[in-house]
Amino acid sequence: MKYIDEFRDGDKARHIARLIHQQVRGGRSYRLMEFCGGHTHAIFRDGLVDLLPQEIELIHGPGCPVCVLPMARLDMAIELAQNPQVILCTYGDMLRVPASGGTSLLKVRAEGGDVRMVYSPLDVLALARDNPERQVVFFAIGFETTTPPTALVLRQADQLGFTNLSIFCNHVLTPAAMHAILSDDGPRHLDGFIGPAHVSTVIGSQAYQVFPEQYKKPVVIAGFEPLDVLQAILLLVRQLNAGRAEVENEFTRAVTPQGNLKARQLMDEVFTLRDRFEWRGLGSLPRSALRVRPELAHLDAEERFTFSAGQSRENKACECPAVLRGLKRPSECPLFGNPCSPENPLGSCMVSSEGACAAYYSYGRNRTQEQRLARG
């Protein structure tokens, strides 16, 4: 663990923080969005917000795949799980996300539905092999980070001739969400992005070049360790002070300009772009998500199963959509902390391990940014 420990060195963190304090200019603000929920948790968990000057405001973005999935898609998964012929598989975070009527996949399982948590999509292949009399559906979800493993399962299932396995695809694309945020930037006026780490290992740093070019906003890709995040903030401050807007890669130990070419090729082989896809908080976005290619329709759950046209009912008091757009902080939601908590989540931002509400509750619910600014 020595290599990781070097990125958690307290003395070095305080040194970078001093450099940030020296670089910021009084009388102006630096409004930076950390797109990824992993960064949000790192910022609160490691106390980074207390090291920053009051001129820097960190805004939490929509980079949590569980959080941005609209309730209508979860209701479709609930419908699959209630089918006695189906074994529904998904990642653990999805089990407790509230669906319409207060139900969830966990509650469906308690009522007899065959819902199984998997750690790897490859587990789904084993389940389909061991249960030839059942239909095994993988509720696939995530940004580009988790898309290649799903693509691998699709390709292997096709090559092995599985007839009882299908994918309910909910993979979404990071650049599309960033476009949506910047296209509607009036309410928040972002100055720059802390770019996601794991996503960037797949799509590469060049995928963000459009944002400095089109919107004049700098992007600095950062890892998830404390020194990564602080260094990214320092690089963003320097760019903004100099009037520059560029893509910089702080996470050079894992991210290359082109990304993972083999993973991208595999994704292109089995997935195609949807014309539009609904996001929680961001609305219907063009070319923002993937679906199984038509030539693999026999492995597409949306082609194999018929879904009812029920109306999904969001909790109107939940501010998760505004939190995902960076318009509100979790503590501004009337449900935050009571009654909504990780033990009793009423919105996806509280239940997800990458959700902003979960980060606020776990690490900072008794200390708001306003209190920090007053201290500063």
NORDA-V586837 format. One record per backbone hydrogen bond with DSSP energy under -0.5 kcal/mol. CO is the residue of the C=O (numbers start at 1). NH is the residue of the N-H. E is the energy in kcal/mol with one decimal. If there is no record, write none. Layout:
co=CO nh=NH e=E
co=CO nh=NH e=E
This chain:
co=1 nh=5 e=-2.6
co=2 nh=6 e=-1.5
co=4 nh=7 e=-1.8
co=5 nh=8 e=-2.0
co=6 nh=9 e=-0.6
co=7 nh=227 e=-2.0
co=9 nh=13 e=-2.1
co=10 nh=14 e=-2.4
co=11 nh=15 e=-1.9
co=12 nh=16 e=-2.4
co=13 nh=17 e=-2.3
co=14 nh=18 e=-2.1
co=15 nh=19 e=-1.9
co=16 nh=20 e=-2.2
co=17 nh=21 e=-2.4
co=18 nh=22 e=-2.1
co=19 nh=23 e=-1.8
co=20 nh=24 e=-2.2
co=24 nh=26 e=-0.5
co=25 nh=28 e=-1.4
co=30 nh=32 e=-0.9
co=30 nh=57 e=-2.6
co=31 nh=191 e=-3.4
co=31 nh=192 e=-1.2
co=32 nh=34 e=-0.6
co=32 nh=59 e=-2.9
co=33 nh=35 e=-0.9
co=33 nh=194 e=-2.6
co=34 nh=61 e=-1.9
co=35 nh=63 e=-2.2
co=36 nh=39 e=-0.7
co=36 nh=40 e=-1.4
co=37 nh=41 e=-2.1
co=38 nh=42 e=-1.9
co=39 nh=43 e=-2.8
co=40 nh=44 e=-1.8
co=41 nh=45 e=-3.3
co=42 nh=46 e=-2.3
co=43 nh=48 e=-1.7
co=43 nh=49 e=-0.9
co=44 nh=47 e=-1.0
co=47 nh=50 e=-1.0
co=48 nh=51 e=-1.6
co=48 nh=52 e=-0.6
co=49 nh=52 e=-0.6
co=53 nh=56 e=-1.7
co=55 nh=30 e=-2.7
co=55 nh=57 e=-0.5
co=56 nh=58 e=-0.5
co=57 nh=32 e=-2.5
co=59 nh=34 e=-1.7
co=62 nh=64 e=-2.1
co=63 nh=37 e=-2.2
co=64 nh=68 e=-2.0
co=65 nh=69 e=-0.7
co=68 nh=280 e=-3.5
co=70 nh=73 e=-0.9
co=70 nh=74 e=-1.4
co=71 nh=75 e=-2.8
co=72 nh=76 e=-1.4
co=73 nh=77 e=-1.7
co=74 nh=78 e=-2.4
co=75 nh=79 e=-2.1
co=76 nh=80 e=-1.9
co=77 nh=81 e=-2.5
co=78 nh=82 e=-1.6
co=80 nh=83 e=-1.5
co=81 nh=114 e=-0.5
co=82 nh=84 e=-0.6
co=83 nh=86 e=-2.1
co=85 nh=135 e=-3.0
co=86 nh=88 e=-0.6
co=87 nh=89 e=-0.5
co=87 nh=137 e=-2.7
co=88 nh=116 e=-3.1
co=89 nh=139 e=-3.4
co=90 nh=118 e=-2.3
co=91 nh=94 e=-1.2
co=92 nh=95 e=-1.4
co=93 nh=96 e=-0.7
co=94 nh=97 e=-0.7
co=94 nh=105 e=-0.5
co=95 nh=106 e=-2.5
co=99 nh=102 e=-1.4
co=100 nh=103 e=-1.3
co=103 nh=99 e=-3.3
co=104 nh=108 e=-2.3
co=105 nh=109 e=-2.2
co=106 nh=110 e=-2.0
co=107 nh=111 e=-1.4
co=108 nh=113 e=-2.7
co=109 nh=112 e=-1.6
co=113 nh=115 e=-1.4
co=114 nh=88 e=-2.4
co=116 nh=90 e=-2.0
co=120 nh=123 e=-1.8
co=121 nh=124 e=-1.3
co=121 nh=125 e=-0.8
co=122 nh=126 e=-1.4
co=123 nh=127 e=-2.1
co=124 nh=128 e=-2.4
co=125 nh=129 e=-2.1
co=126 nh=130 e=-2.2
co=127 nh=131 e=-1.2
co=131 nh=134 e=-1.9
co=134 nh=136 e=-0.6
co=135 nh=87 e=-2.8
co=135 nh=137 e=-0.6
co=136 nh=166 e=-2.0
co=137 nh=89 e=-3.0
co=137 nh=139 e=-0.7
co=138 nh=140 e=-1.6
co=138 nh=168 e=-2.8
co=140 nh=170 e=-1.2
co=142 nh=172 e=-2.0
co=143 nh=146 e=-0.9
co=143 nh=147 e=-0.6
co=144 nh=148 e=-0.8
co=146 nh=150 e=-1.1
co=147 nh=151 e=-2.5
co=148 nh=152 e=-2.4
co=149 nh=153 e=-1.9
co=150 nh=154 e=-2.3
co=151 nh=155 e=-2.4
co=152 nh=156 e=-2.5
co=153 nh=157 e=-2.9
co=154 nh=158 e=-2.1
co=155 nh=159 e=-2.4
co=156 nh=160 e=-2.4
co=157 nh=161 e=-0.6
co=157 nh=162 e=-2.1
co=158 nh=161 e=-0.7
co=164 nh=136 e=-3.4
co=166 nh=138 e=-2.4
co=167 nh=169 e=-1.0
co=167 nh=301 e=-2.2
co=167 nh=302 e=-0.5
co=168 nh=140 e=-1.3
co=170 nh=142 e=-1.0
co=171 nh=290 e=-2.5
co=173 nh=177 e=-1.3
co=174 nh=178 e=-2.1
co=175 nh=179 e=-2.4
co=176 nh=180 e=-2.0
co=177 nh=181 e=-2.4
co=178 nh=182 e=-2.4
co=179 nh=183 e=-2.5
co=180 nh=184 e=-1.0
co=182 nh=185 e=-1.0
co=185 nh=188 e=-0.7
co=185 nh=189 e=-3.0
co=191 nh=218 e=-0.8
co=192 nh=33 e=-2.4
co=193 nh=195 e=-0.8
co=193 nh=220 e=-2.3
co=194 nh=35 e=-1.5
co=195 nh=222 e=-1.9
co=197 nh=201 e=-1.2
co=198 nh=201 e=-0.5
co=198 nh=202 e=-0.7
co=199 nh=202 e=-1.3
co=199 nh=203 e=-2.3
co=200 nh=204 e=-2.0
co=202 nh=260 e=-1.3
co=204 nh=207 e=-0.9
co=205 nh=208 e=-1.6
co=206 nh=209 e=-1.6
co=208 nh=211 e=-1.5
co=208 nh=212 e=-0.7
co=209 nh=213 e=-1.6
co=210 nh=214 e=-3.3
co=211 nh=215 e=-1.8
co=211 nh=216 e=-0.6
co=211 nh=217 e=-1.3
co=212 nh=216 e=-0.7
co=218 nh=193 e=-2.4
co=219 nh=248 e=-2.7
co=220 nh=195 e=-2.2
co=221 nh=250 e=-2.1
co=221 nh=251 e=-0.8
co=225 nh=229 e=-2.1
co=226 nh=230 e=-2.3
co=227 nh=231 e=-2.5
co=228 nh=232 e=-2.2
co=229 nh=233 e=-2.2
co=230 nh=234 e=-2.3
co=231 nh=235 e=-2.3
co=232 nh=236 e=-2.3
co=233 nh=237 e=-2.5
co=234 nh=238 e=-2.2
co=235 nh=239 e=-2.1
co=236 nh=240 e=-2.7
co=237 nh=241 e=-2.5
co=238 nh=242 e=-1.7
co=239 nh=243 e=-0.6
co=239 nh=244 e=-2.7
co=240 nh=243 e=-0.8
co=246 nh=219 e=-2.2
co=246 nh=248 e=-0.6
co=248 nh=221 e=-2.6
co=248 nh=250 e=-0.7
co=250 nh=252 e=-1.3
co=251 nh=254 e=-1.7
co=251 nh=255 e=-2.5
co=256 nh=205 e=-1.7
co=257 nh=206 e=-2.0
co=259 nh=261 e=-1.0
co=260 nh=264 e=-2.4
co=261 nh=265 e=-2.3
co=262 nh=266 e=-2.2
co=263 nh=267 e=-2.3
co=264 nh=268 e=-2.2
co=265 nh=269 e=-1.6
co=266 nh=270 e=-1.2
co=267 nh=271 e=-2.2
co=270 nh=293 e=-2.4
co=272 nh=291 e=-2.4
co=275 nh=287 e=-1.9
co=277 nh=285 e=-2.7
co=278 nh=70 e=-0.6
co=279 nh=283 e=-1.8
co=283 nh=279 e=-2.3
co=283 nh=285 e=-0.6
co=285 nh=277 e=-1.5
co=285 nh=288 e=-0.8
co=288 nh=173 e=-2.3
co=289 nh=274 e=-2.6
co=291 nh=272 e=-2.6
co=293 nh=296 e=-2.1
co=294 nh=297 e=-1.8
co=296 nh=299 e=-2.5
co=297 nh=300 e=-1.7
co=299 nh=167 e=-2.8
co=299 nh=301 e=-0.6
co=300 nh=303 e=-1.4
co=300 nh=304 e=-2.0
co=301 nh=305 e=-2.4
co=310 nh=312 e=-0.6
co=312 nh=314 e=-0.6
co=314 nh=316 e=-0.8
co=315 nh=318 e=-1.4
co=319 nh=323 e=-2.3
co=320 nh=324 e=-2.5
co=321 nh=325 e=-1.2
co=322 nh=327 e=-2.4
co=322 nh=328 e=-1.0
co=323 nh=326 e=-1.2
co=329 nh=332 e=-2.3
co=330 nh=333 e=-1.9
co=333 nh=336 e=-1.4
co=335 nh=340 e=-2.4
co=336 nh=338 e=-0.7
co=340 nh=337 e=-1.9
co=341 nh=344 e=-0.7
co=344 nh=341 e=-1.0
co=347 nh=350 e=-1.3
co=347 nh=351 e=-1.1
co=348 nh=352 e=-1.9
co=349 nh=358 e=-1.9
co=352 nh=355 e=-1.2
co=355 nh=359 e=-1.7
co=356 nh=360 e=-2.6
co=357 nh=361 e=-2.6
co=358 nh=362 e=-2.5
co=359 nh=363 e=-2.5
co=359 nh=364 e=-0.7
co=360 nh=364 e=-1.7
co=360 nh=365 e=-0.7
co=364 nh=367 e=-1.5
co=368 nh=372 e=-1.5
co=369 nh=373 e=-2.7
co=370 nh=374 e=-2.0
co=371 nh=375 e=-2.0
co=372 nh=376 e=-2.3
